[in-house]
């Protein structure tokens, strides 16, 4: 199953979840209606029935049903909307609610540096923007999670216990497991589960408040009603009983909602474990982490007060063992380990404290200061690649492949240490981005430097020019990964400075009244991913399930890829025709006759990002066909293709890694 099939499956799971949720809400409405109707007909003033003469249970009152259904839906919708609004900040909100602390990318702590290196390697190798990393400092158990709506606002969080107890291989296995959740579309479903569950919980909270408020204030009225001296006492009794019933009904709904949450979560863990093993080529890594969880007293439990809300996010069960395991969001540890190591015996879960930490110092010291791979990595090519088969690229989208991490580790190792350290600070990251965008032509560079001095408050033109020297001899294939590394530090800039930074980048890119491939790739990836952090850009949902509806946007994208891949008009037309043939085999679609530009391409990409996963798969295949039509993919073409895939929410590993 490839990335696009996983995304389609995640949509189907969401649809099924919404069906179950709607069914649960319908049952709650029906039950509440029966309870409210019976209570009012029994205890309300002027009621014809009483405790000794109960009303018929199934009496039908359309007006009362309308009020009950409307009120229940309002409570559920408001409860869900409130929680989802709380979580609108993406994964960072979840991490902070559990006590997570954002890890500074220029930390000097060796264990934290090791974690950052592992996250960066896996992110760059899988084509995902390097996510912010959080540490749950107060948690001694071994656990981790990934959270967010999209890859642009995803985070990875790890407990302090995991940092202190796991070797590098084990930590890599855990992080790879979490990236599998990112790539498989599990994160958005997890957050939706939190929001929907809160909607049902709101029913119980309303019932509890009604029971407490009316019950504590209506004692006198109830007594006078029993004595026959009051006319309002019966209504008070009815409201108290309704409140108690809502409280019970709400928690019964939460009970079944938790069952659904557990069932949805358990099956995904096996898939994420298998993906981590395939990616790291080391079953002993993730297997060792699971064994340590089973052998340590702290296990994987989280102490945070709100840990139960996010129980389905975690690498391993973060709560105490539930009754008969029916609420367990994760399969038993022994079963997970046996899937990885078939000869495993449960007795092996006995782990001594010495065994847990015996390799920690050596592992941290060896891996923290640089990028490490699981095997001797190949040297990445710096020359144009031969054409890459489109189906091979499509199959690599959103996947965790061992050759990709080997390739990326080798590429990152060739980046000078001075540069790697520079992009770990906000100012250094900004300087590096500006230096990468400076043009070789003196007149264009002068205009860019003038723009920099006018717009930028922190980084001066002289700083950017000085940073150019550190880029000398940098492998062209490493330029875009360097920008992606800088993204983590750029996310930490003060919010009020982002608008100026964004405008400076765009002005520098357009200083020569034109945009080259690399400039566009940098601008597009920076703007898309940082806008999600600073401007709360709206999340995009599927709007189109048919490519023919967006033919003009497809044509605009492919004609851009065709023309920026060659200066030969005939060759460009041939590349465009090949790409469109992959999209519409039975039609001949002429290129747009109007003047096209990368600005138009931007608009087209915004539309195409709302395609269904199946349509995106076909579109990516057409893009690769267009770019590789001449048999050669230059580094800048590869960067542009990765930027296009990033805009489509389709993480693409470096093409050289794909072809390896």
Buried (B, 14 or more C-beta within 10 A) or exposed (E): EBBBBBBBBBBEBBEEBEEBBEEBBEBBBBBBBBBBBBBBBBBBEEBEBEEEEEBEEEEEBEEBBEEBBEBBBEBBEBBBBBBBEBBEBBBBBBBBBBBBBBBBBBBEBBBBBBBBBBBBBBBBBBBBBBBBBBBBEBBBBBBBBBBBBBBBBBBBBBBBBBBBBBBBBBBBBBBBBBBBBBBBBBBBBBBBBBBBBBBBBBBBBBBBEBBEEBBEEBEEBBEBBEEEEBEBBBBBBBBBBBBBBBBBBBBBBBEBBBEBBBBBBBEBBBBBBBBBBBBBBBBBBBBBBBBBBBBBEBBBBBBBEEBEBBBBBBBBBBBEEBEEEEBBBBBBBBEBBBBBBEEBEEEBBEBEEEEBBEBBEEBBEBBBBEBBBBEEBBEBBBEBBEBBBBEEBBBBBBBBBBBBBBBBBBBBBBBBEEBBEBBBBBEBBBBBBBBBBBBEEEEBBEBBBEBBBEBBEBBBBEBBBEBBEBBEEBBBBBBBBBBBBBBBBBBBBEEEBBEBBBBBBBBBBBBBEEBBBBBBBBBBBBBBBBBBBBEEBEBBEBEBEEBEBBBEBBBBBBBBBBBBBBEEEEBBBBBBBBBBBBBBEEEEBEBBEEEBEBEBBBEBBEBBBBBBBBBBBBBBBBBBBBBBBBEBBBBBBBBBBBBBBBBBBBBBBBBBBBBB
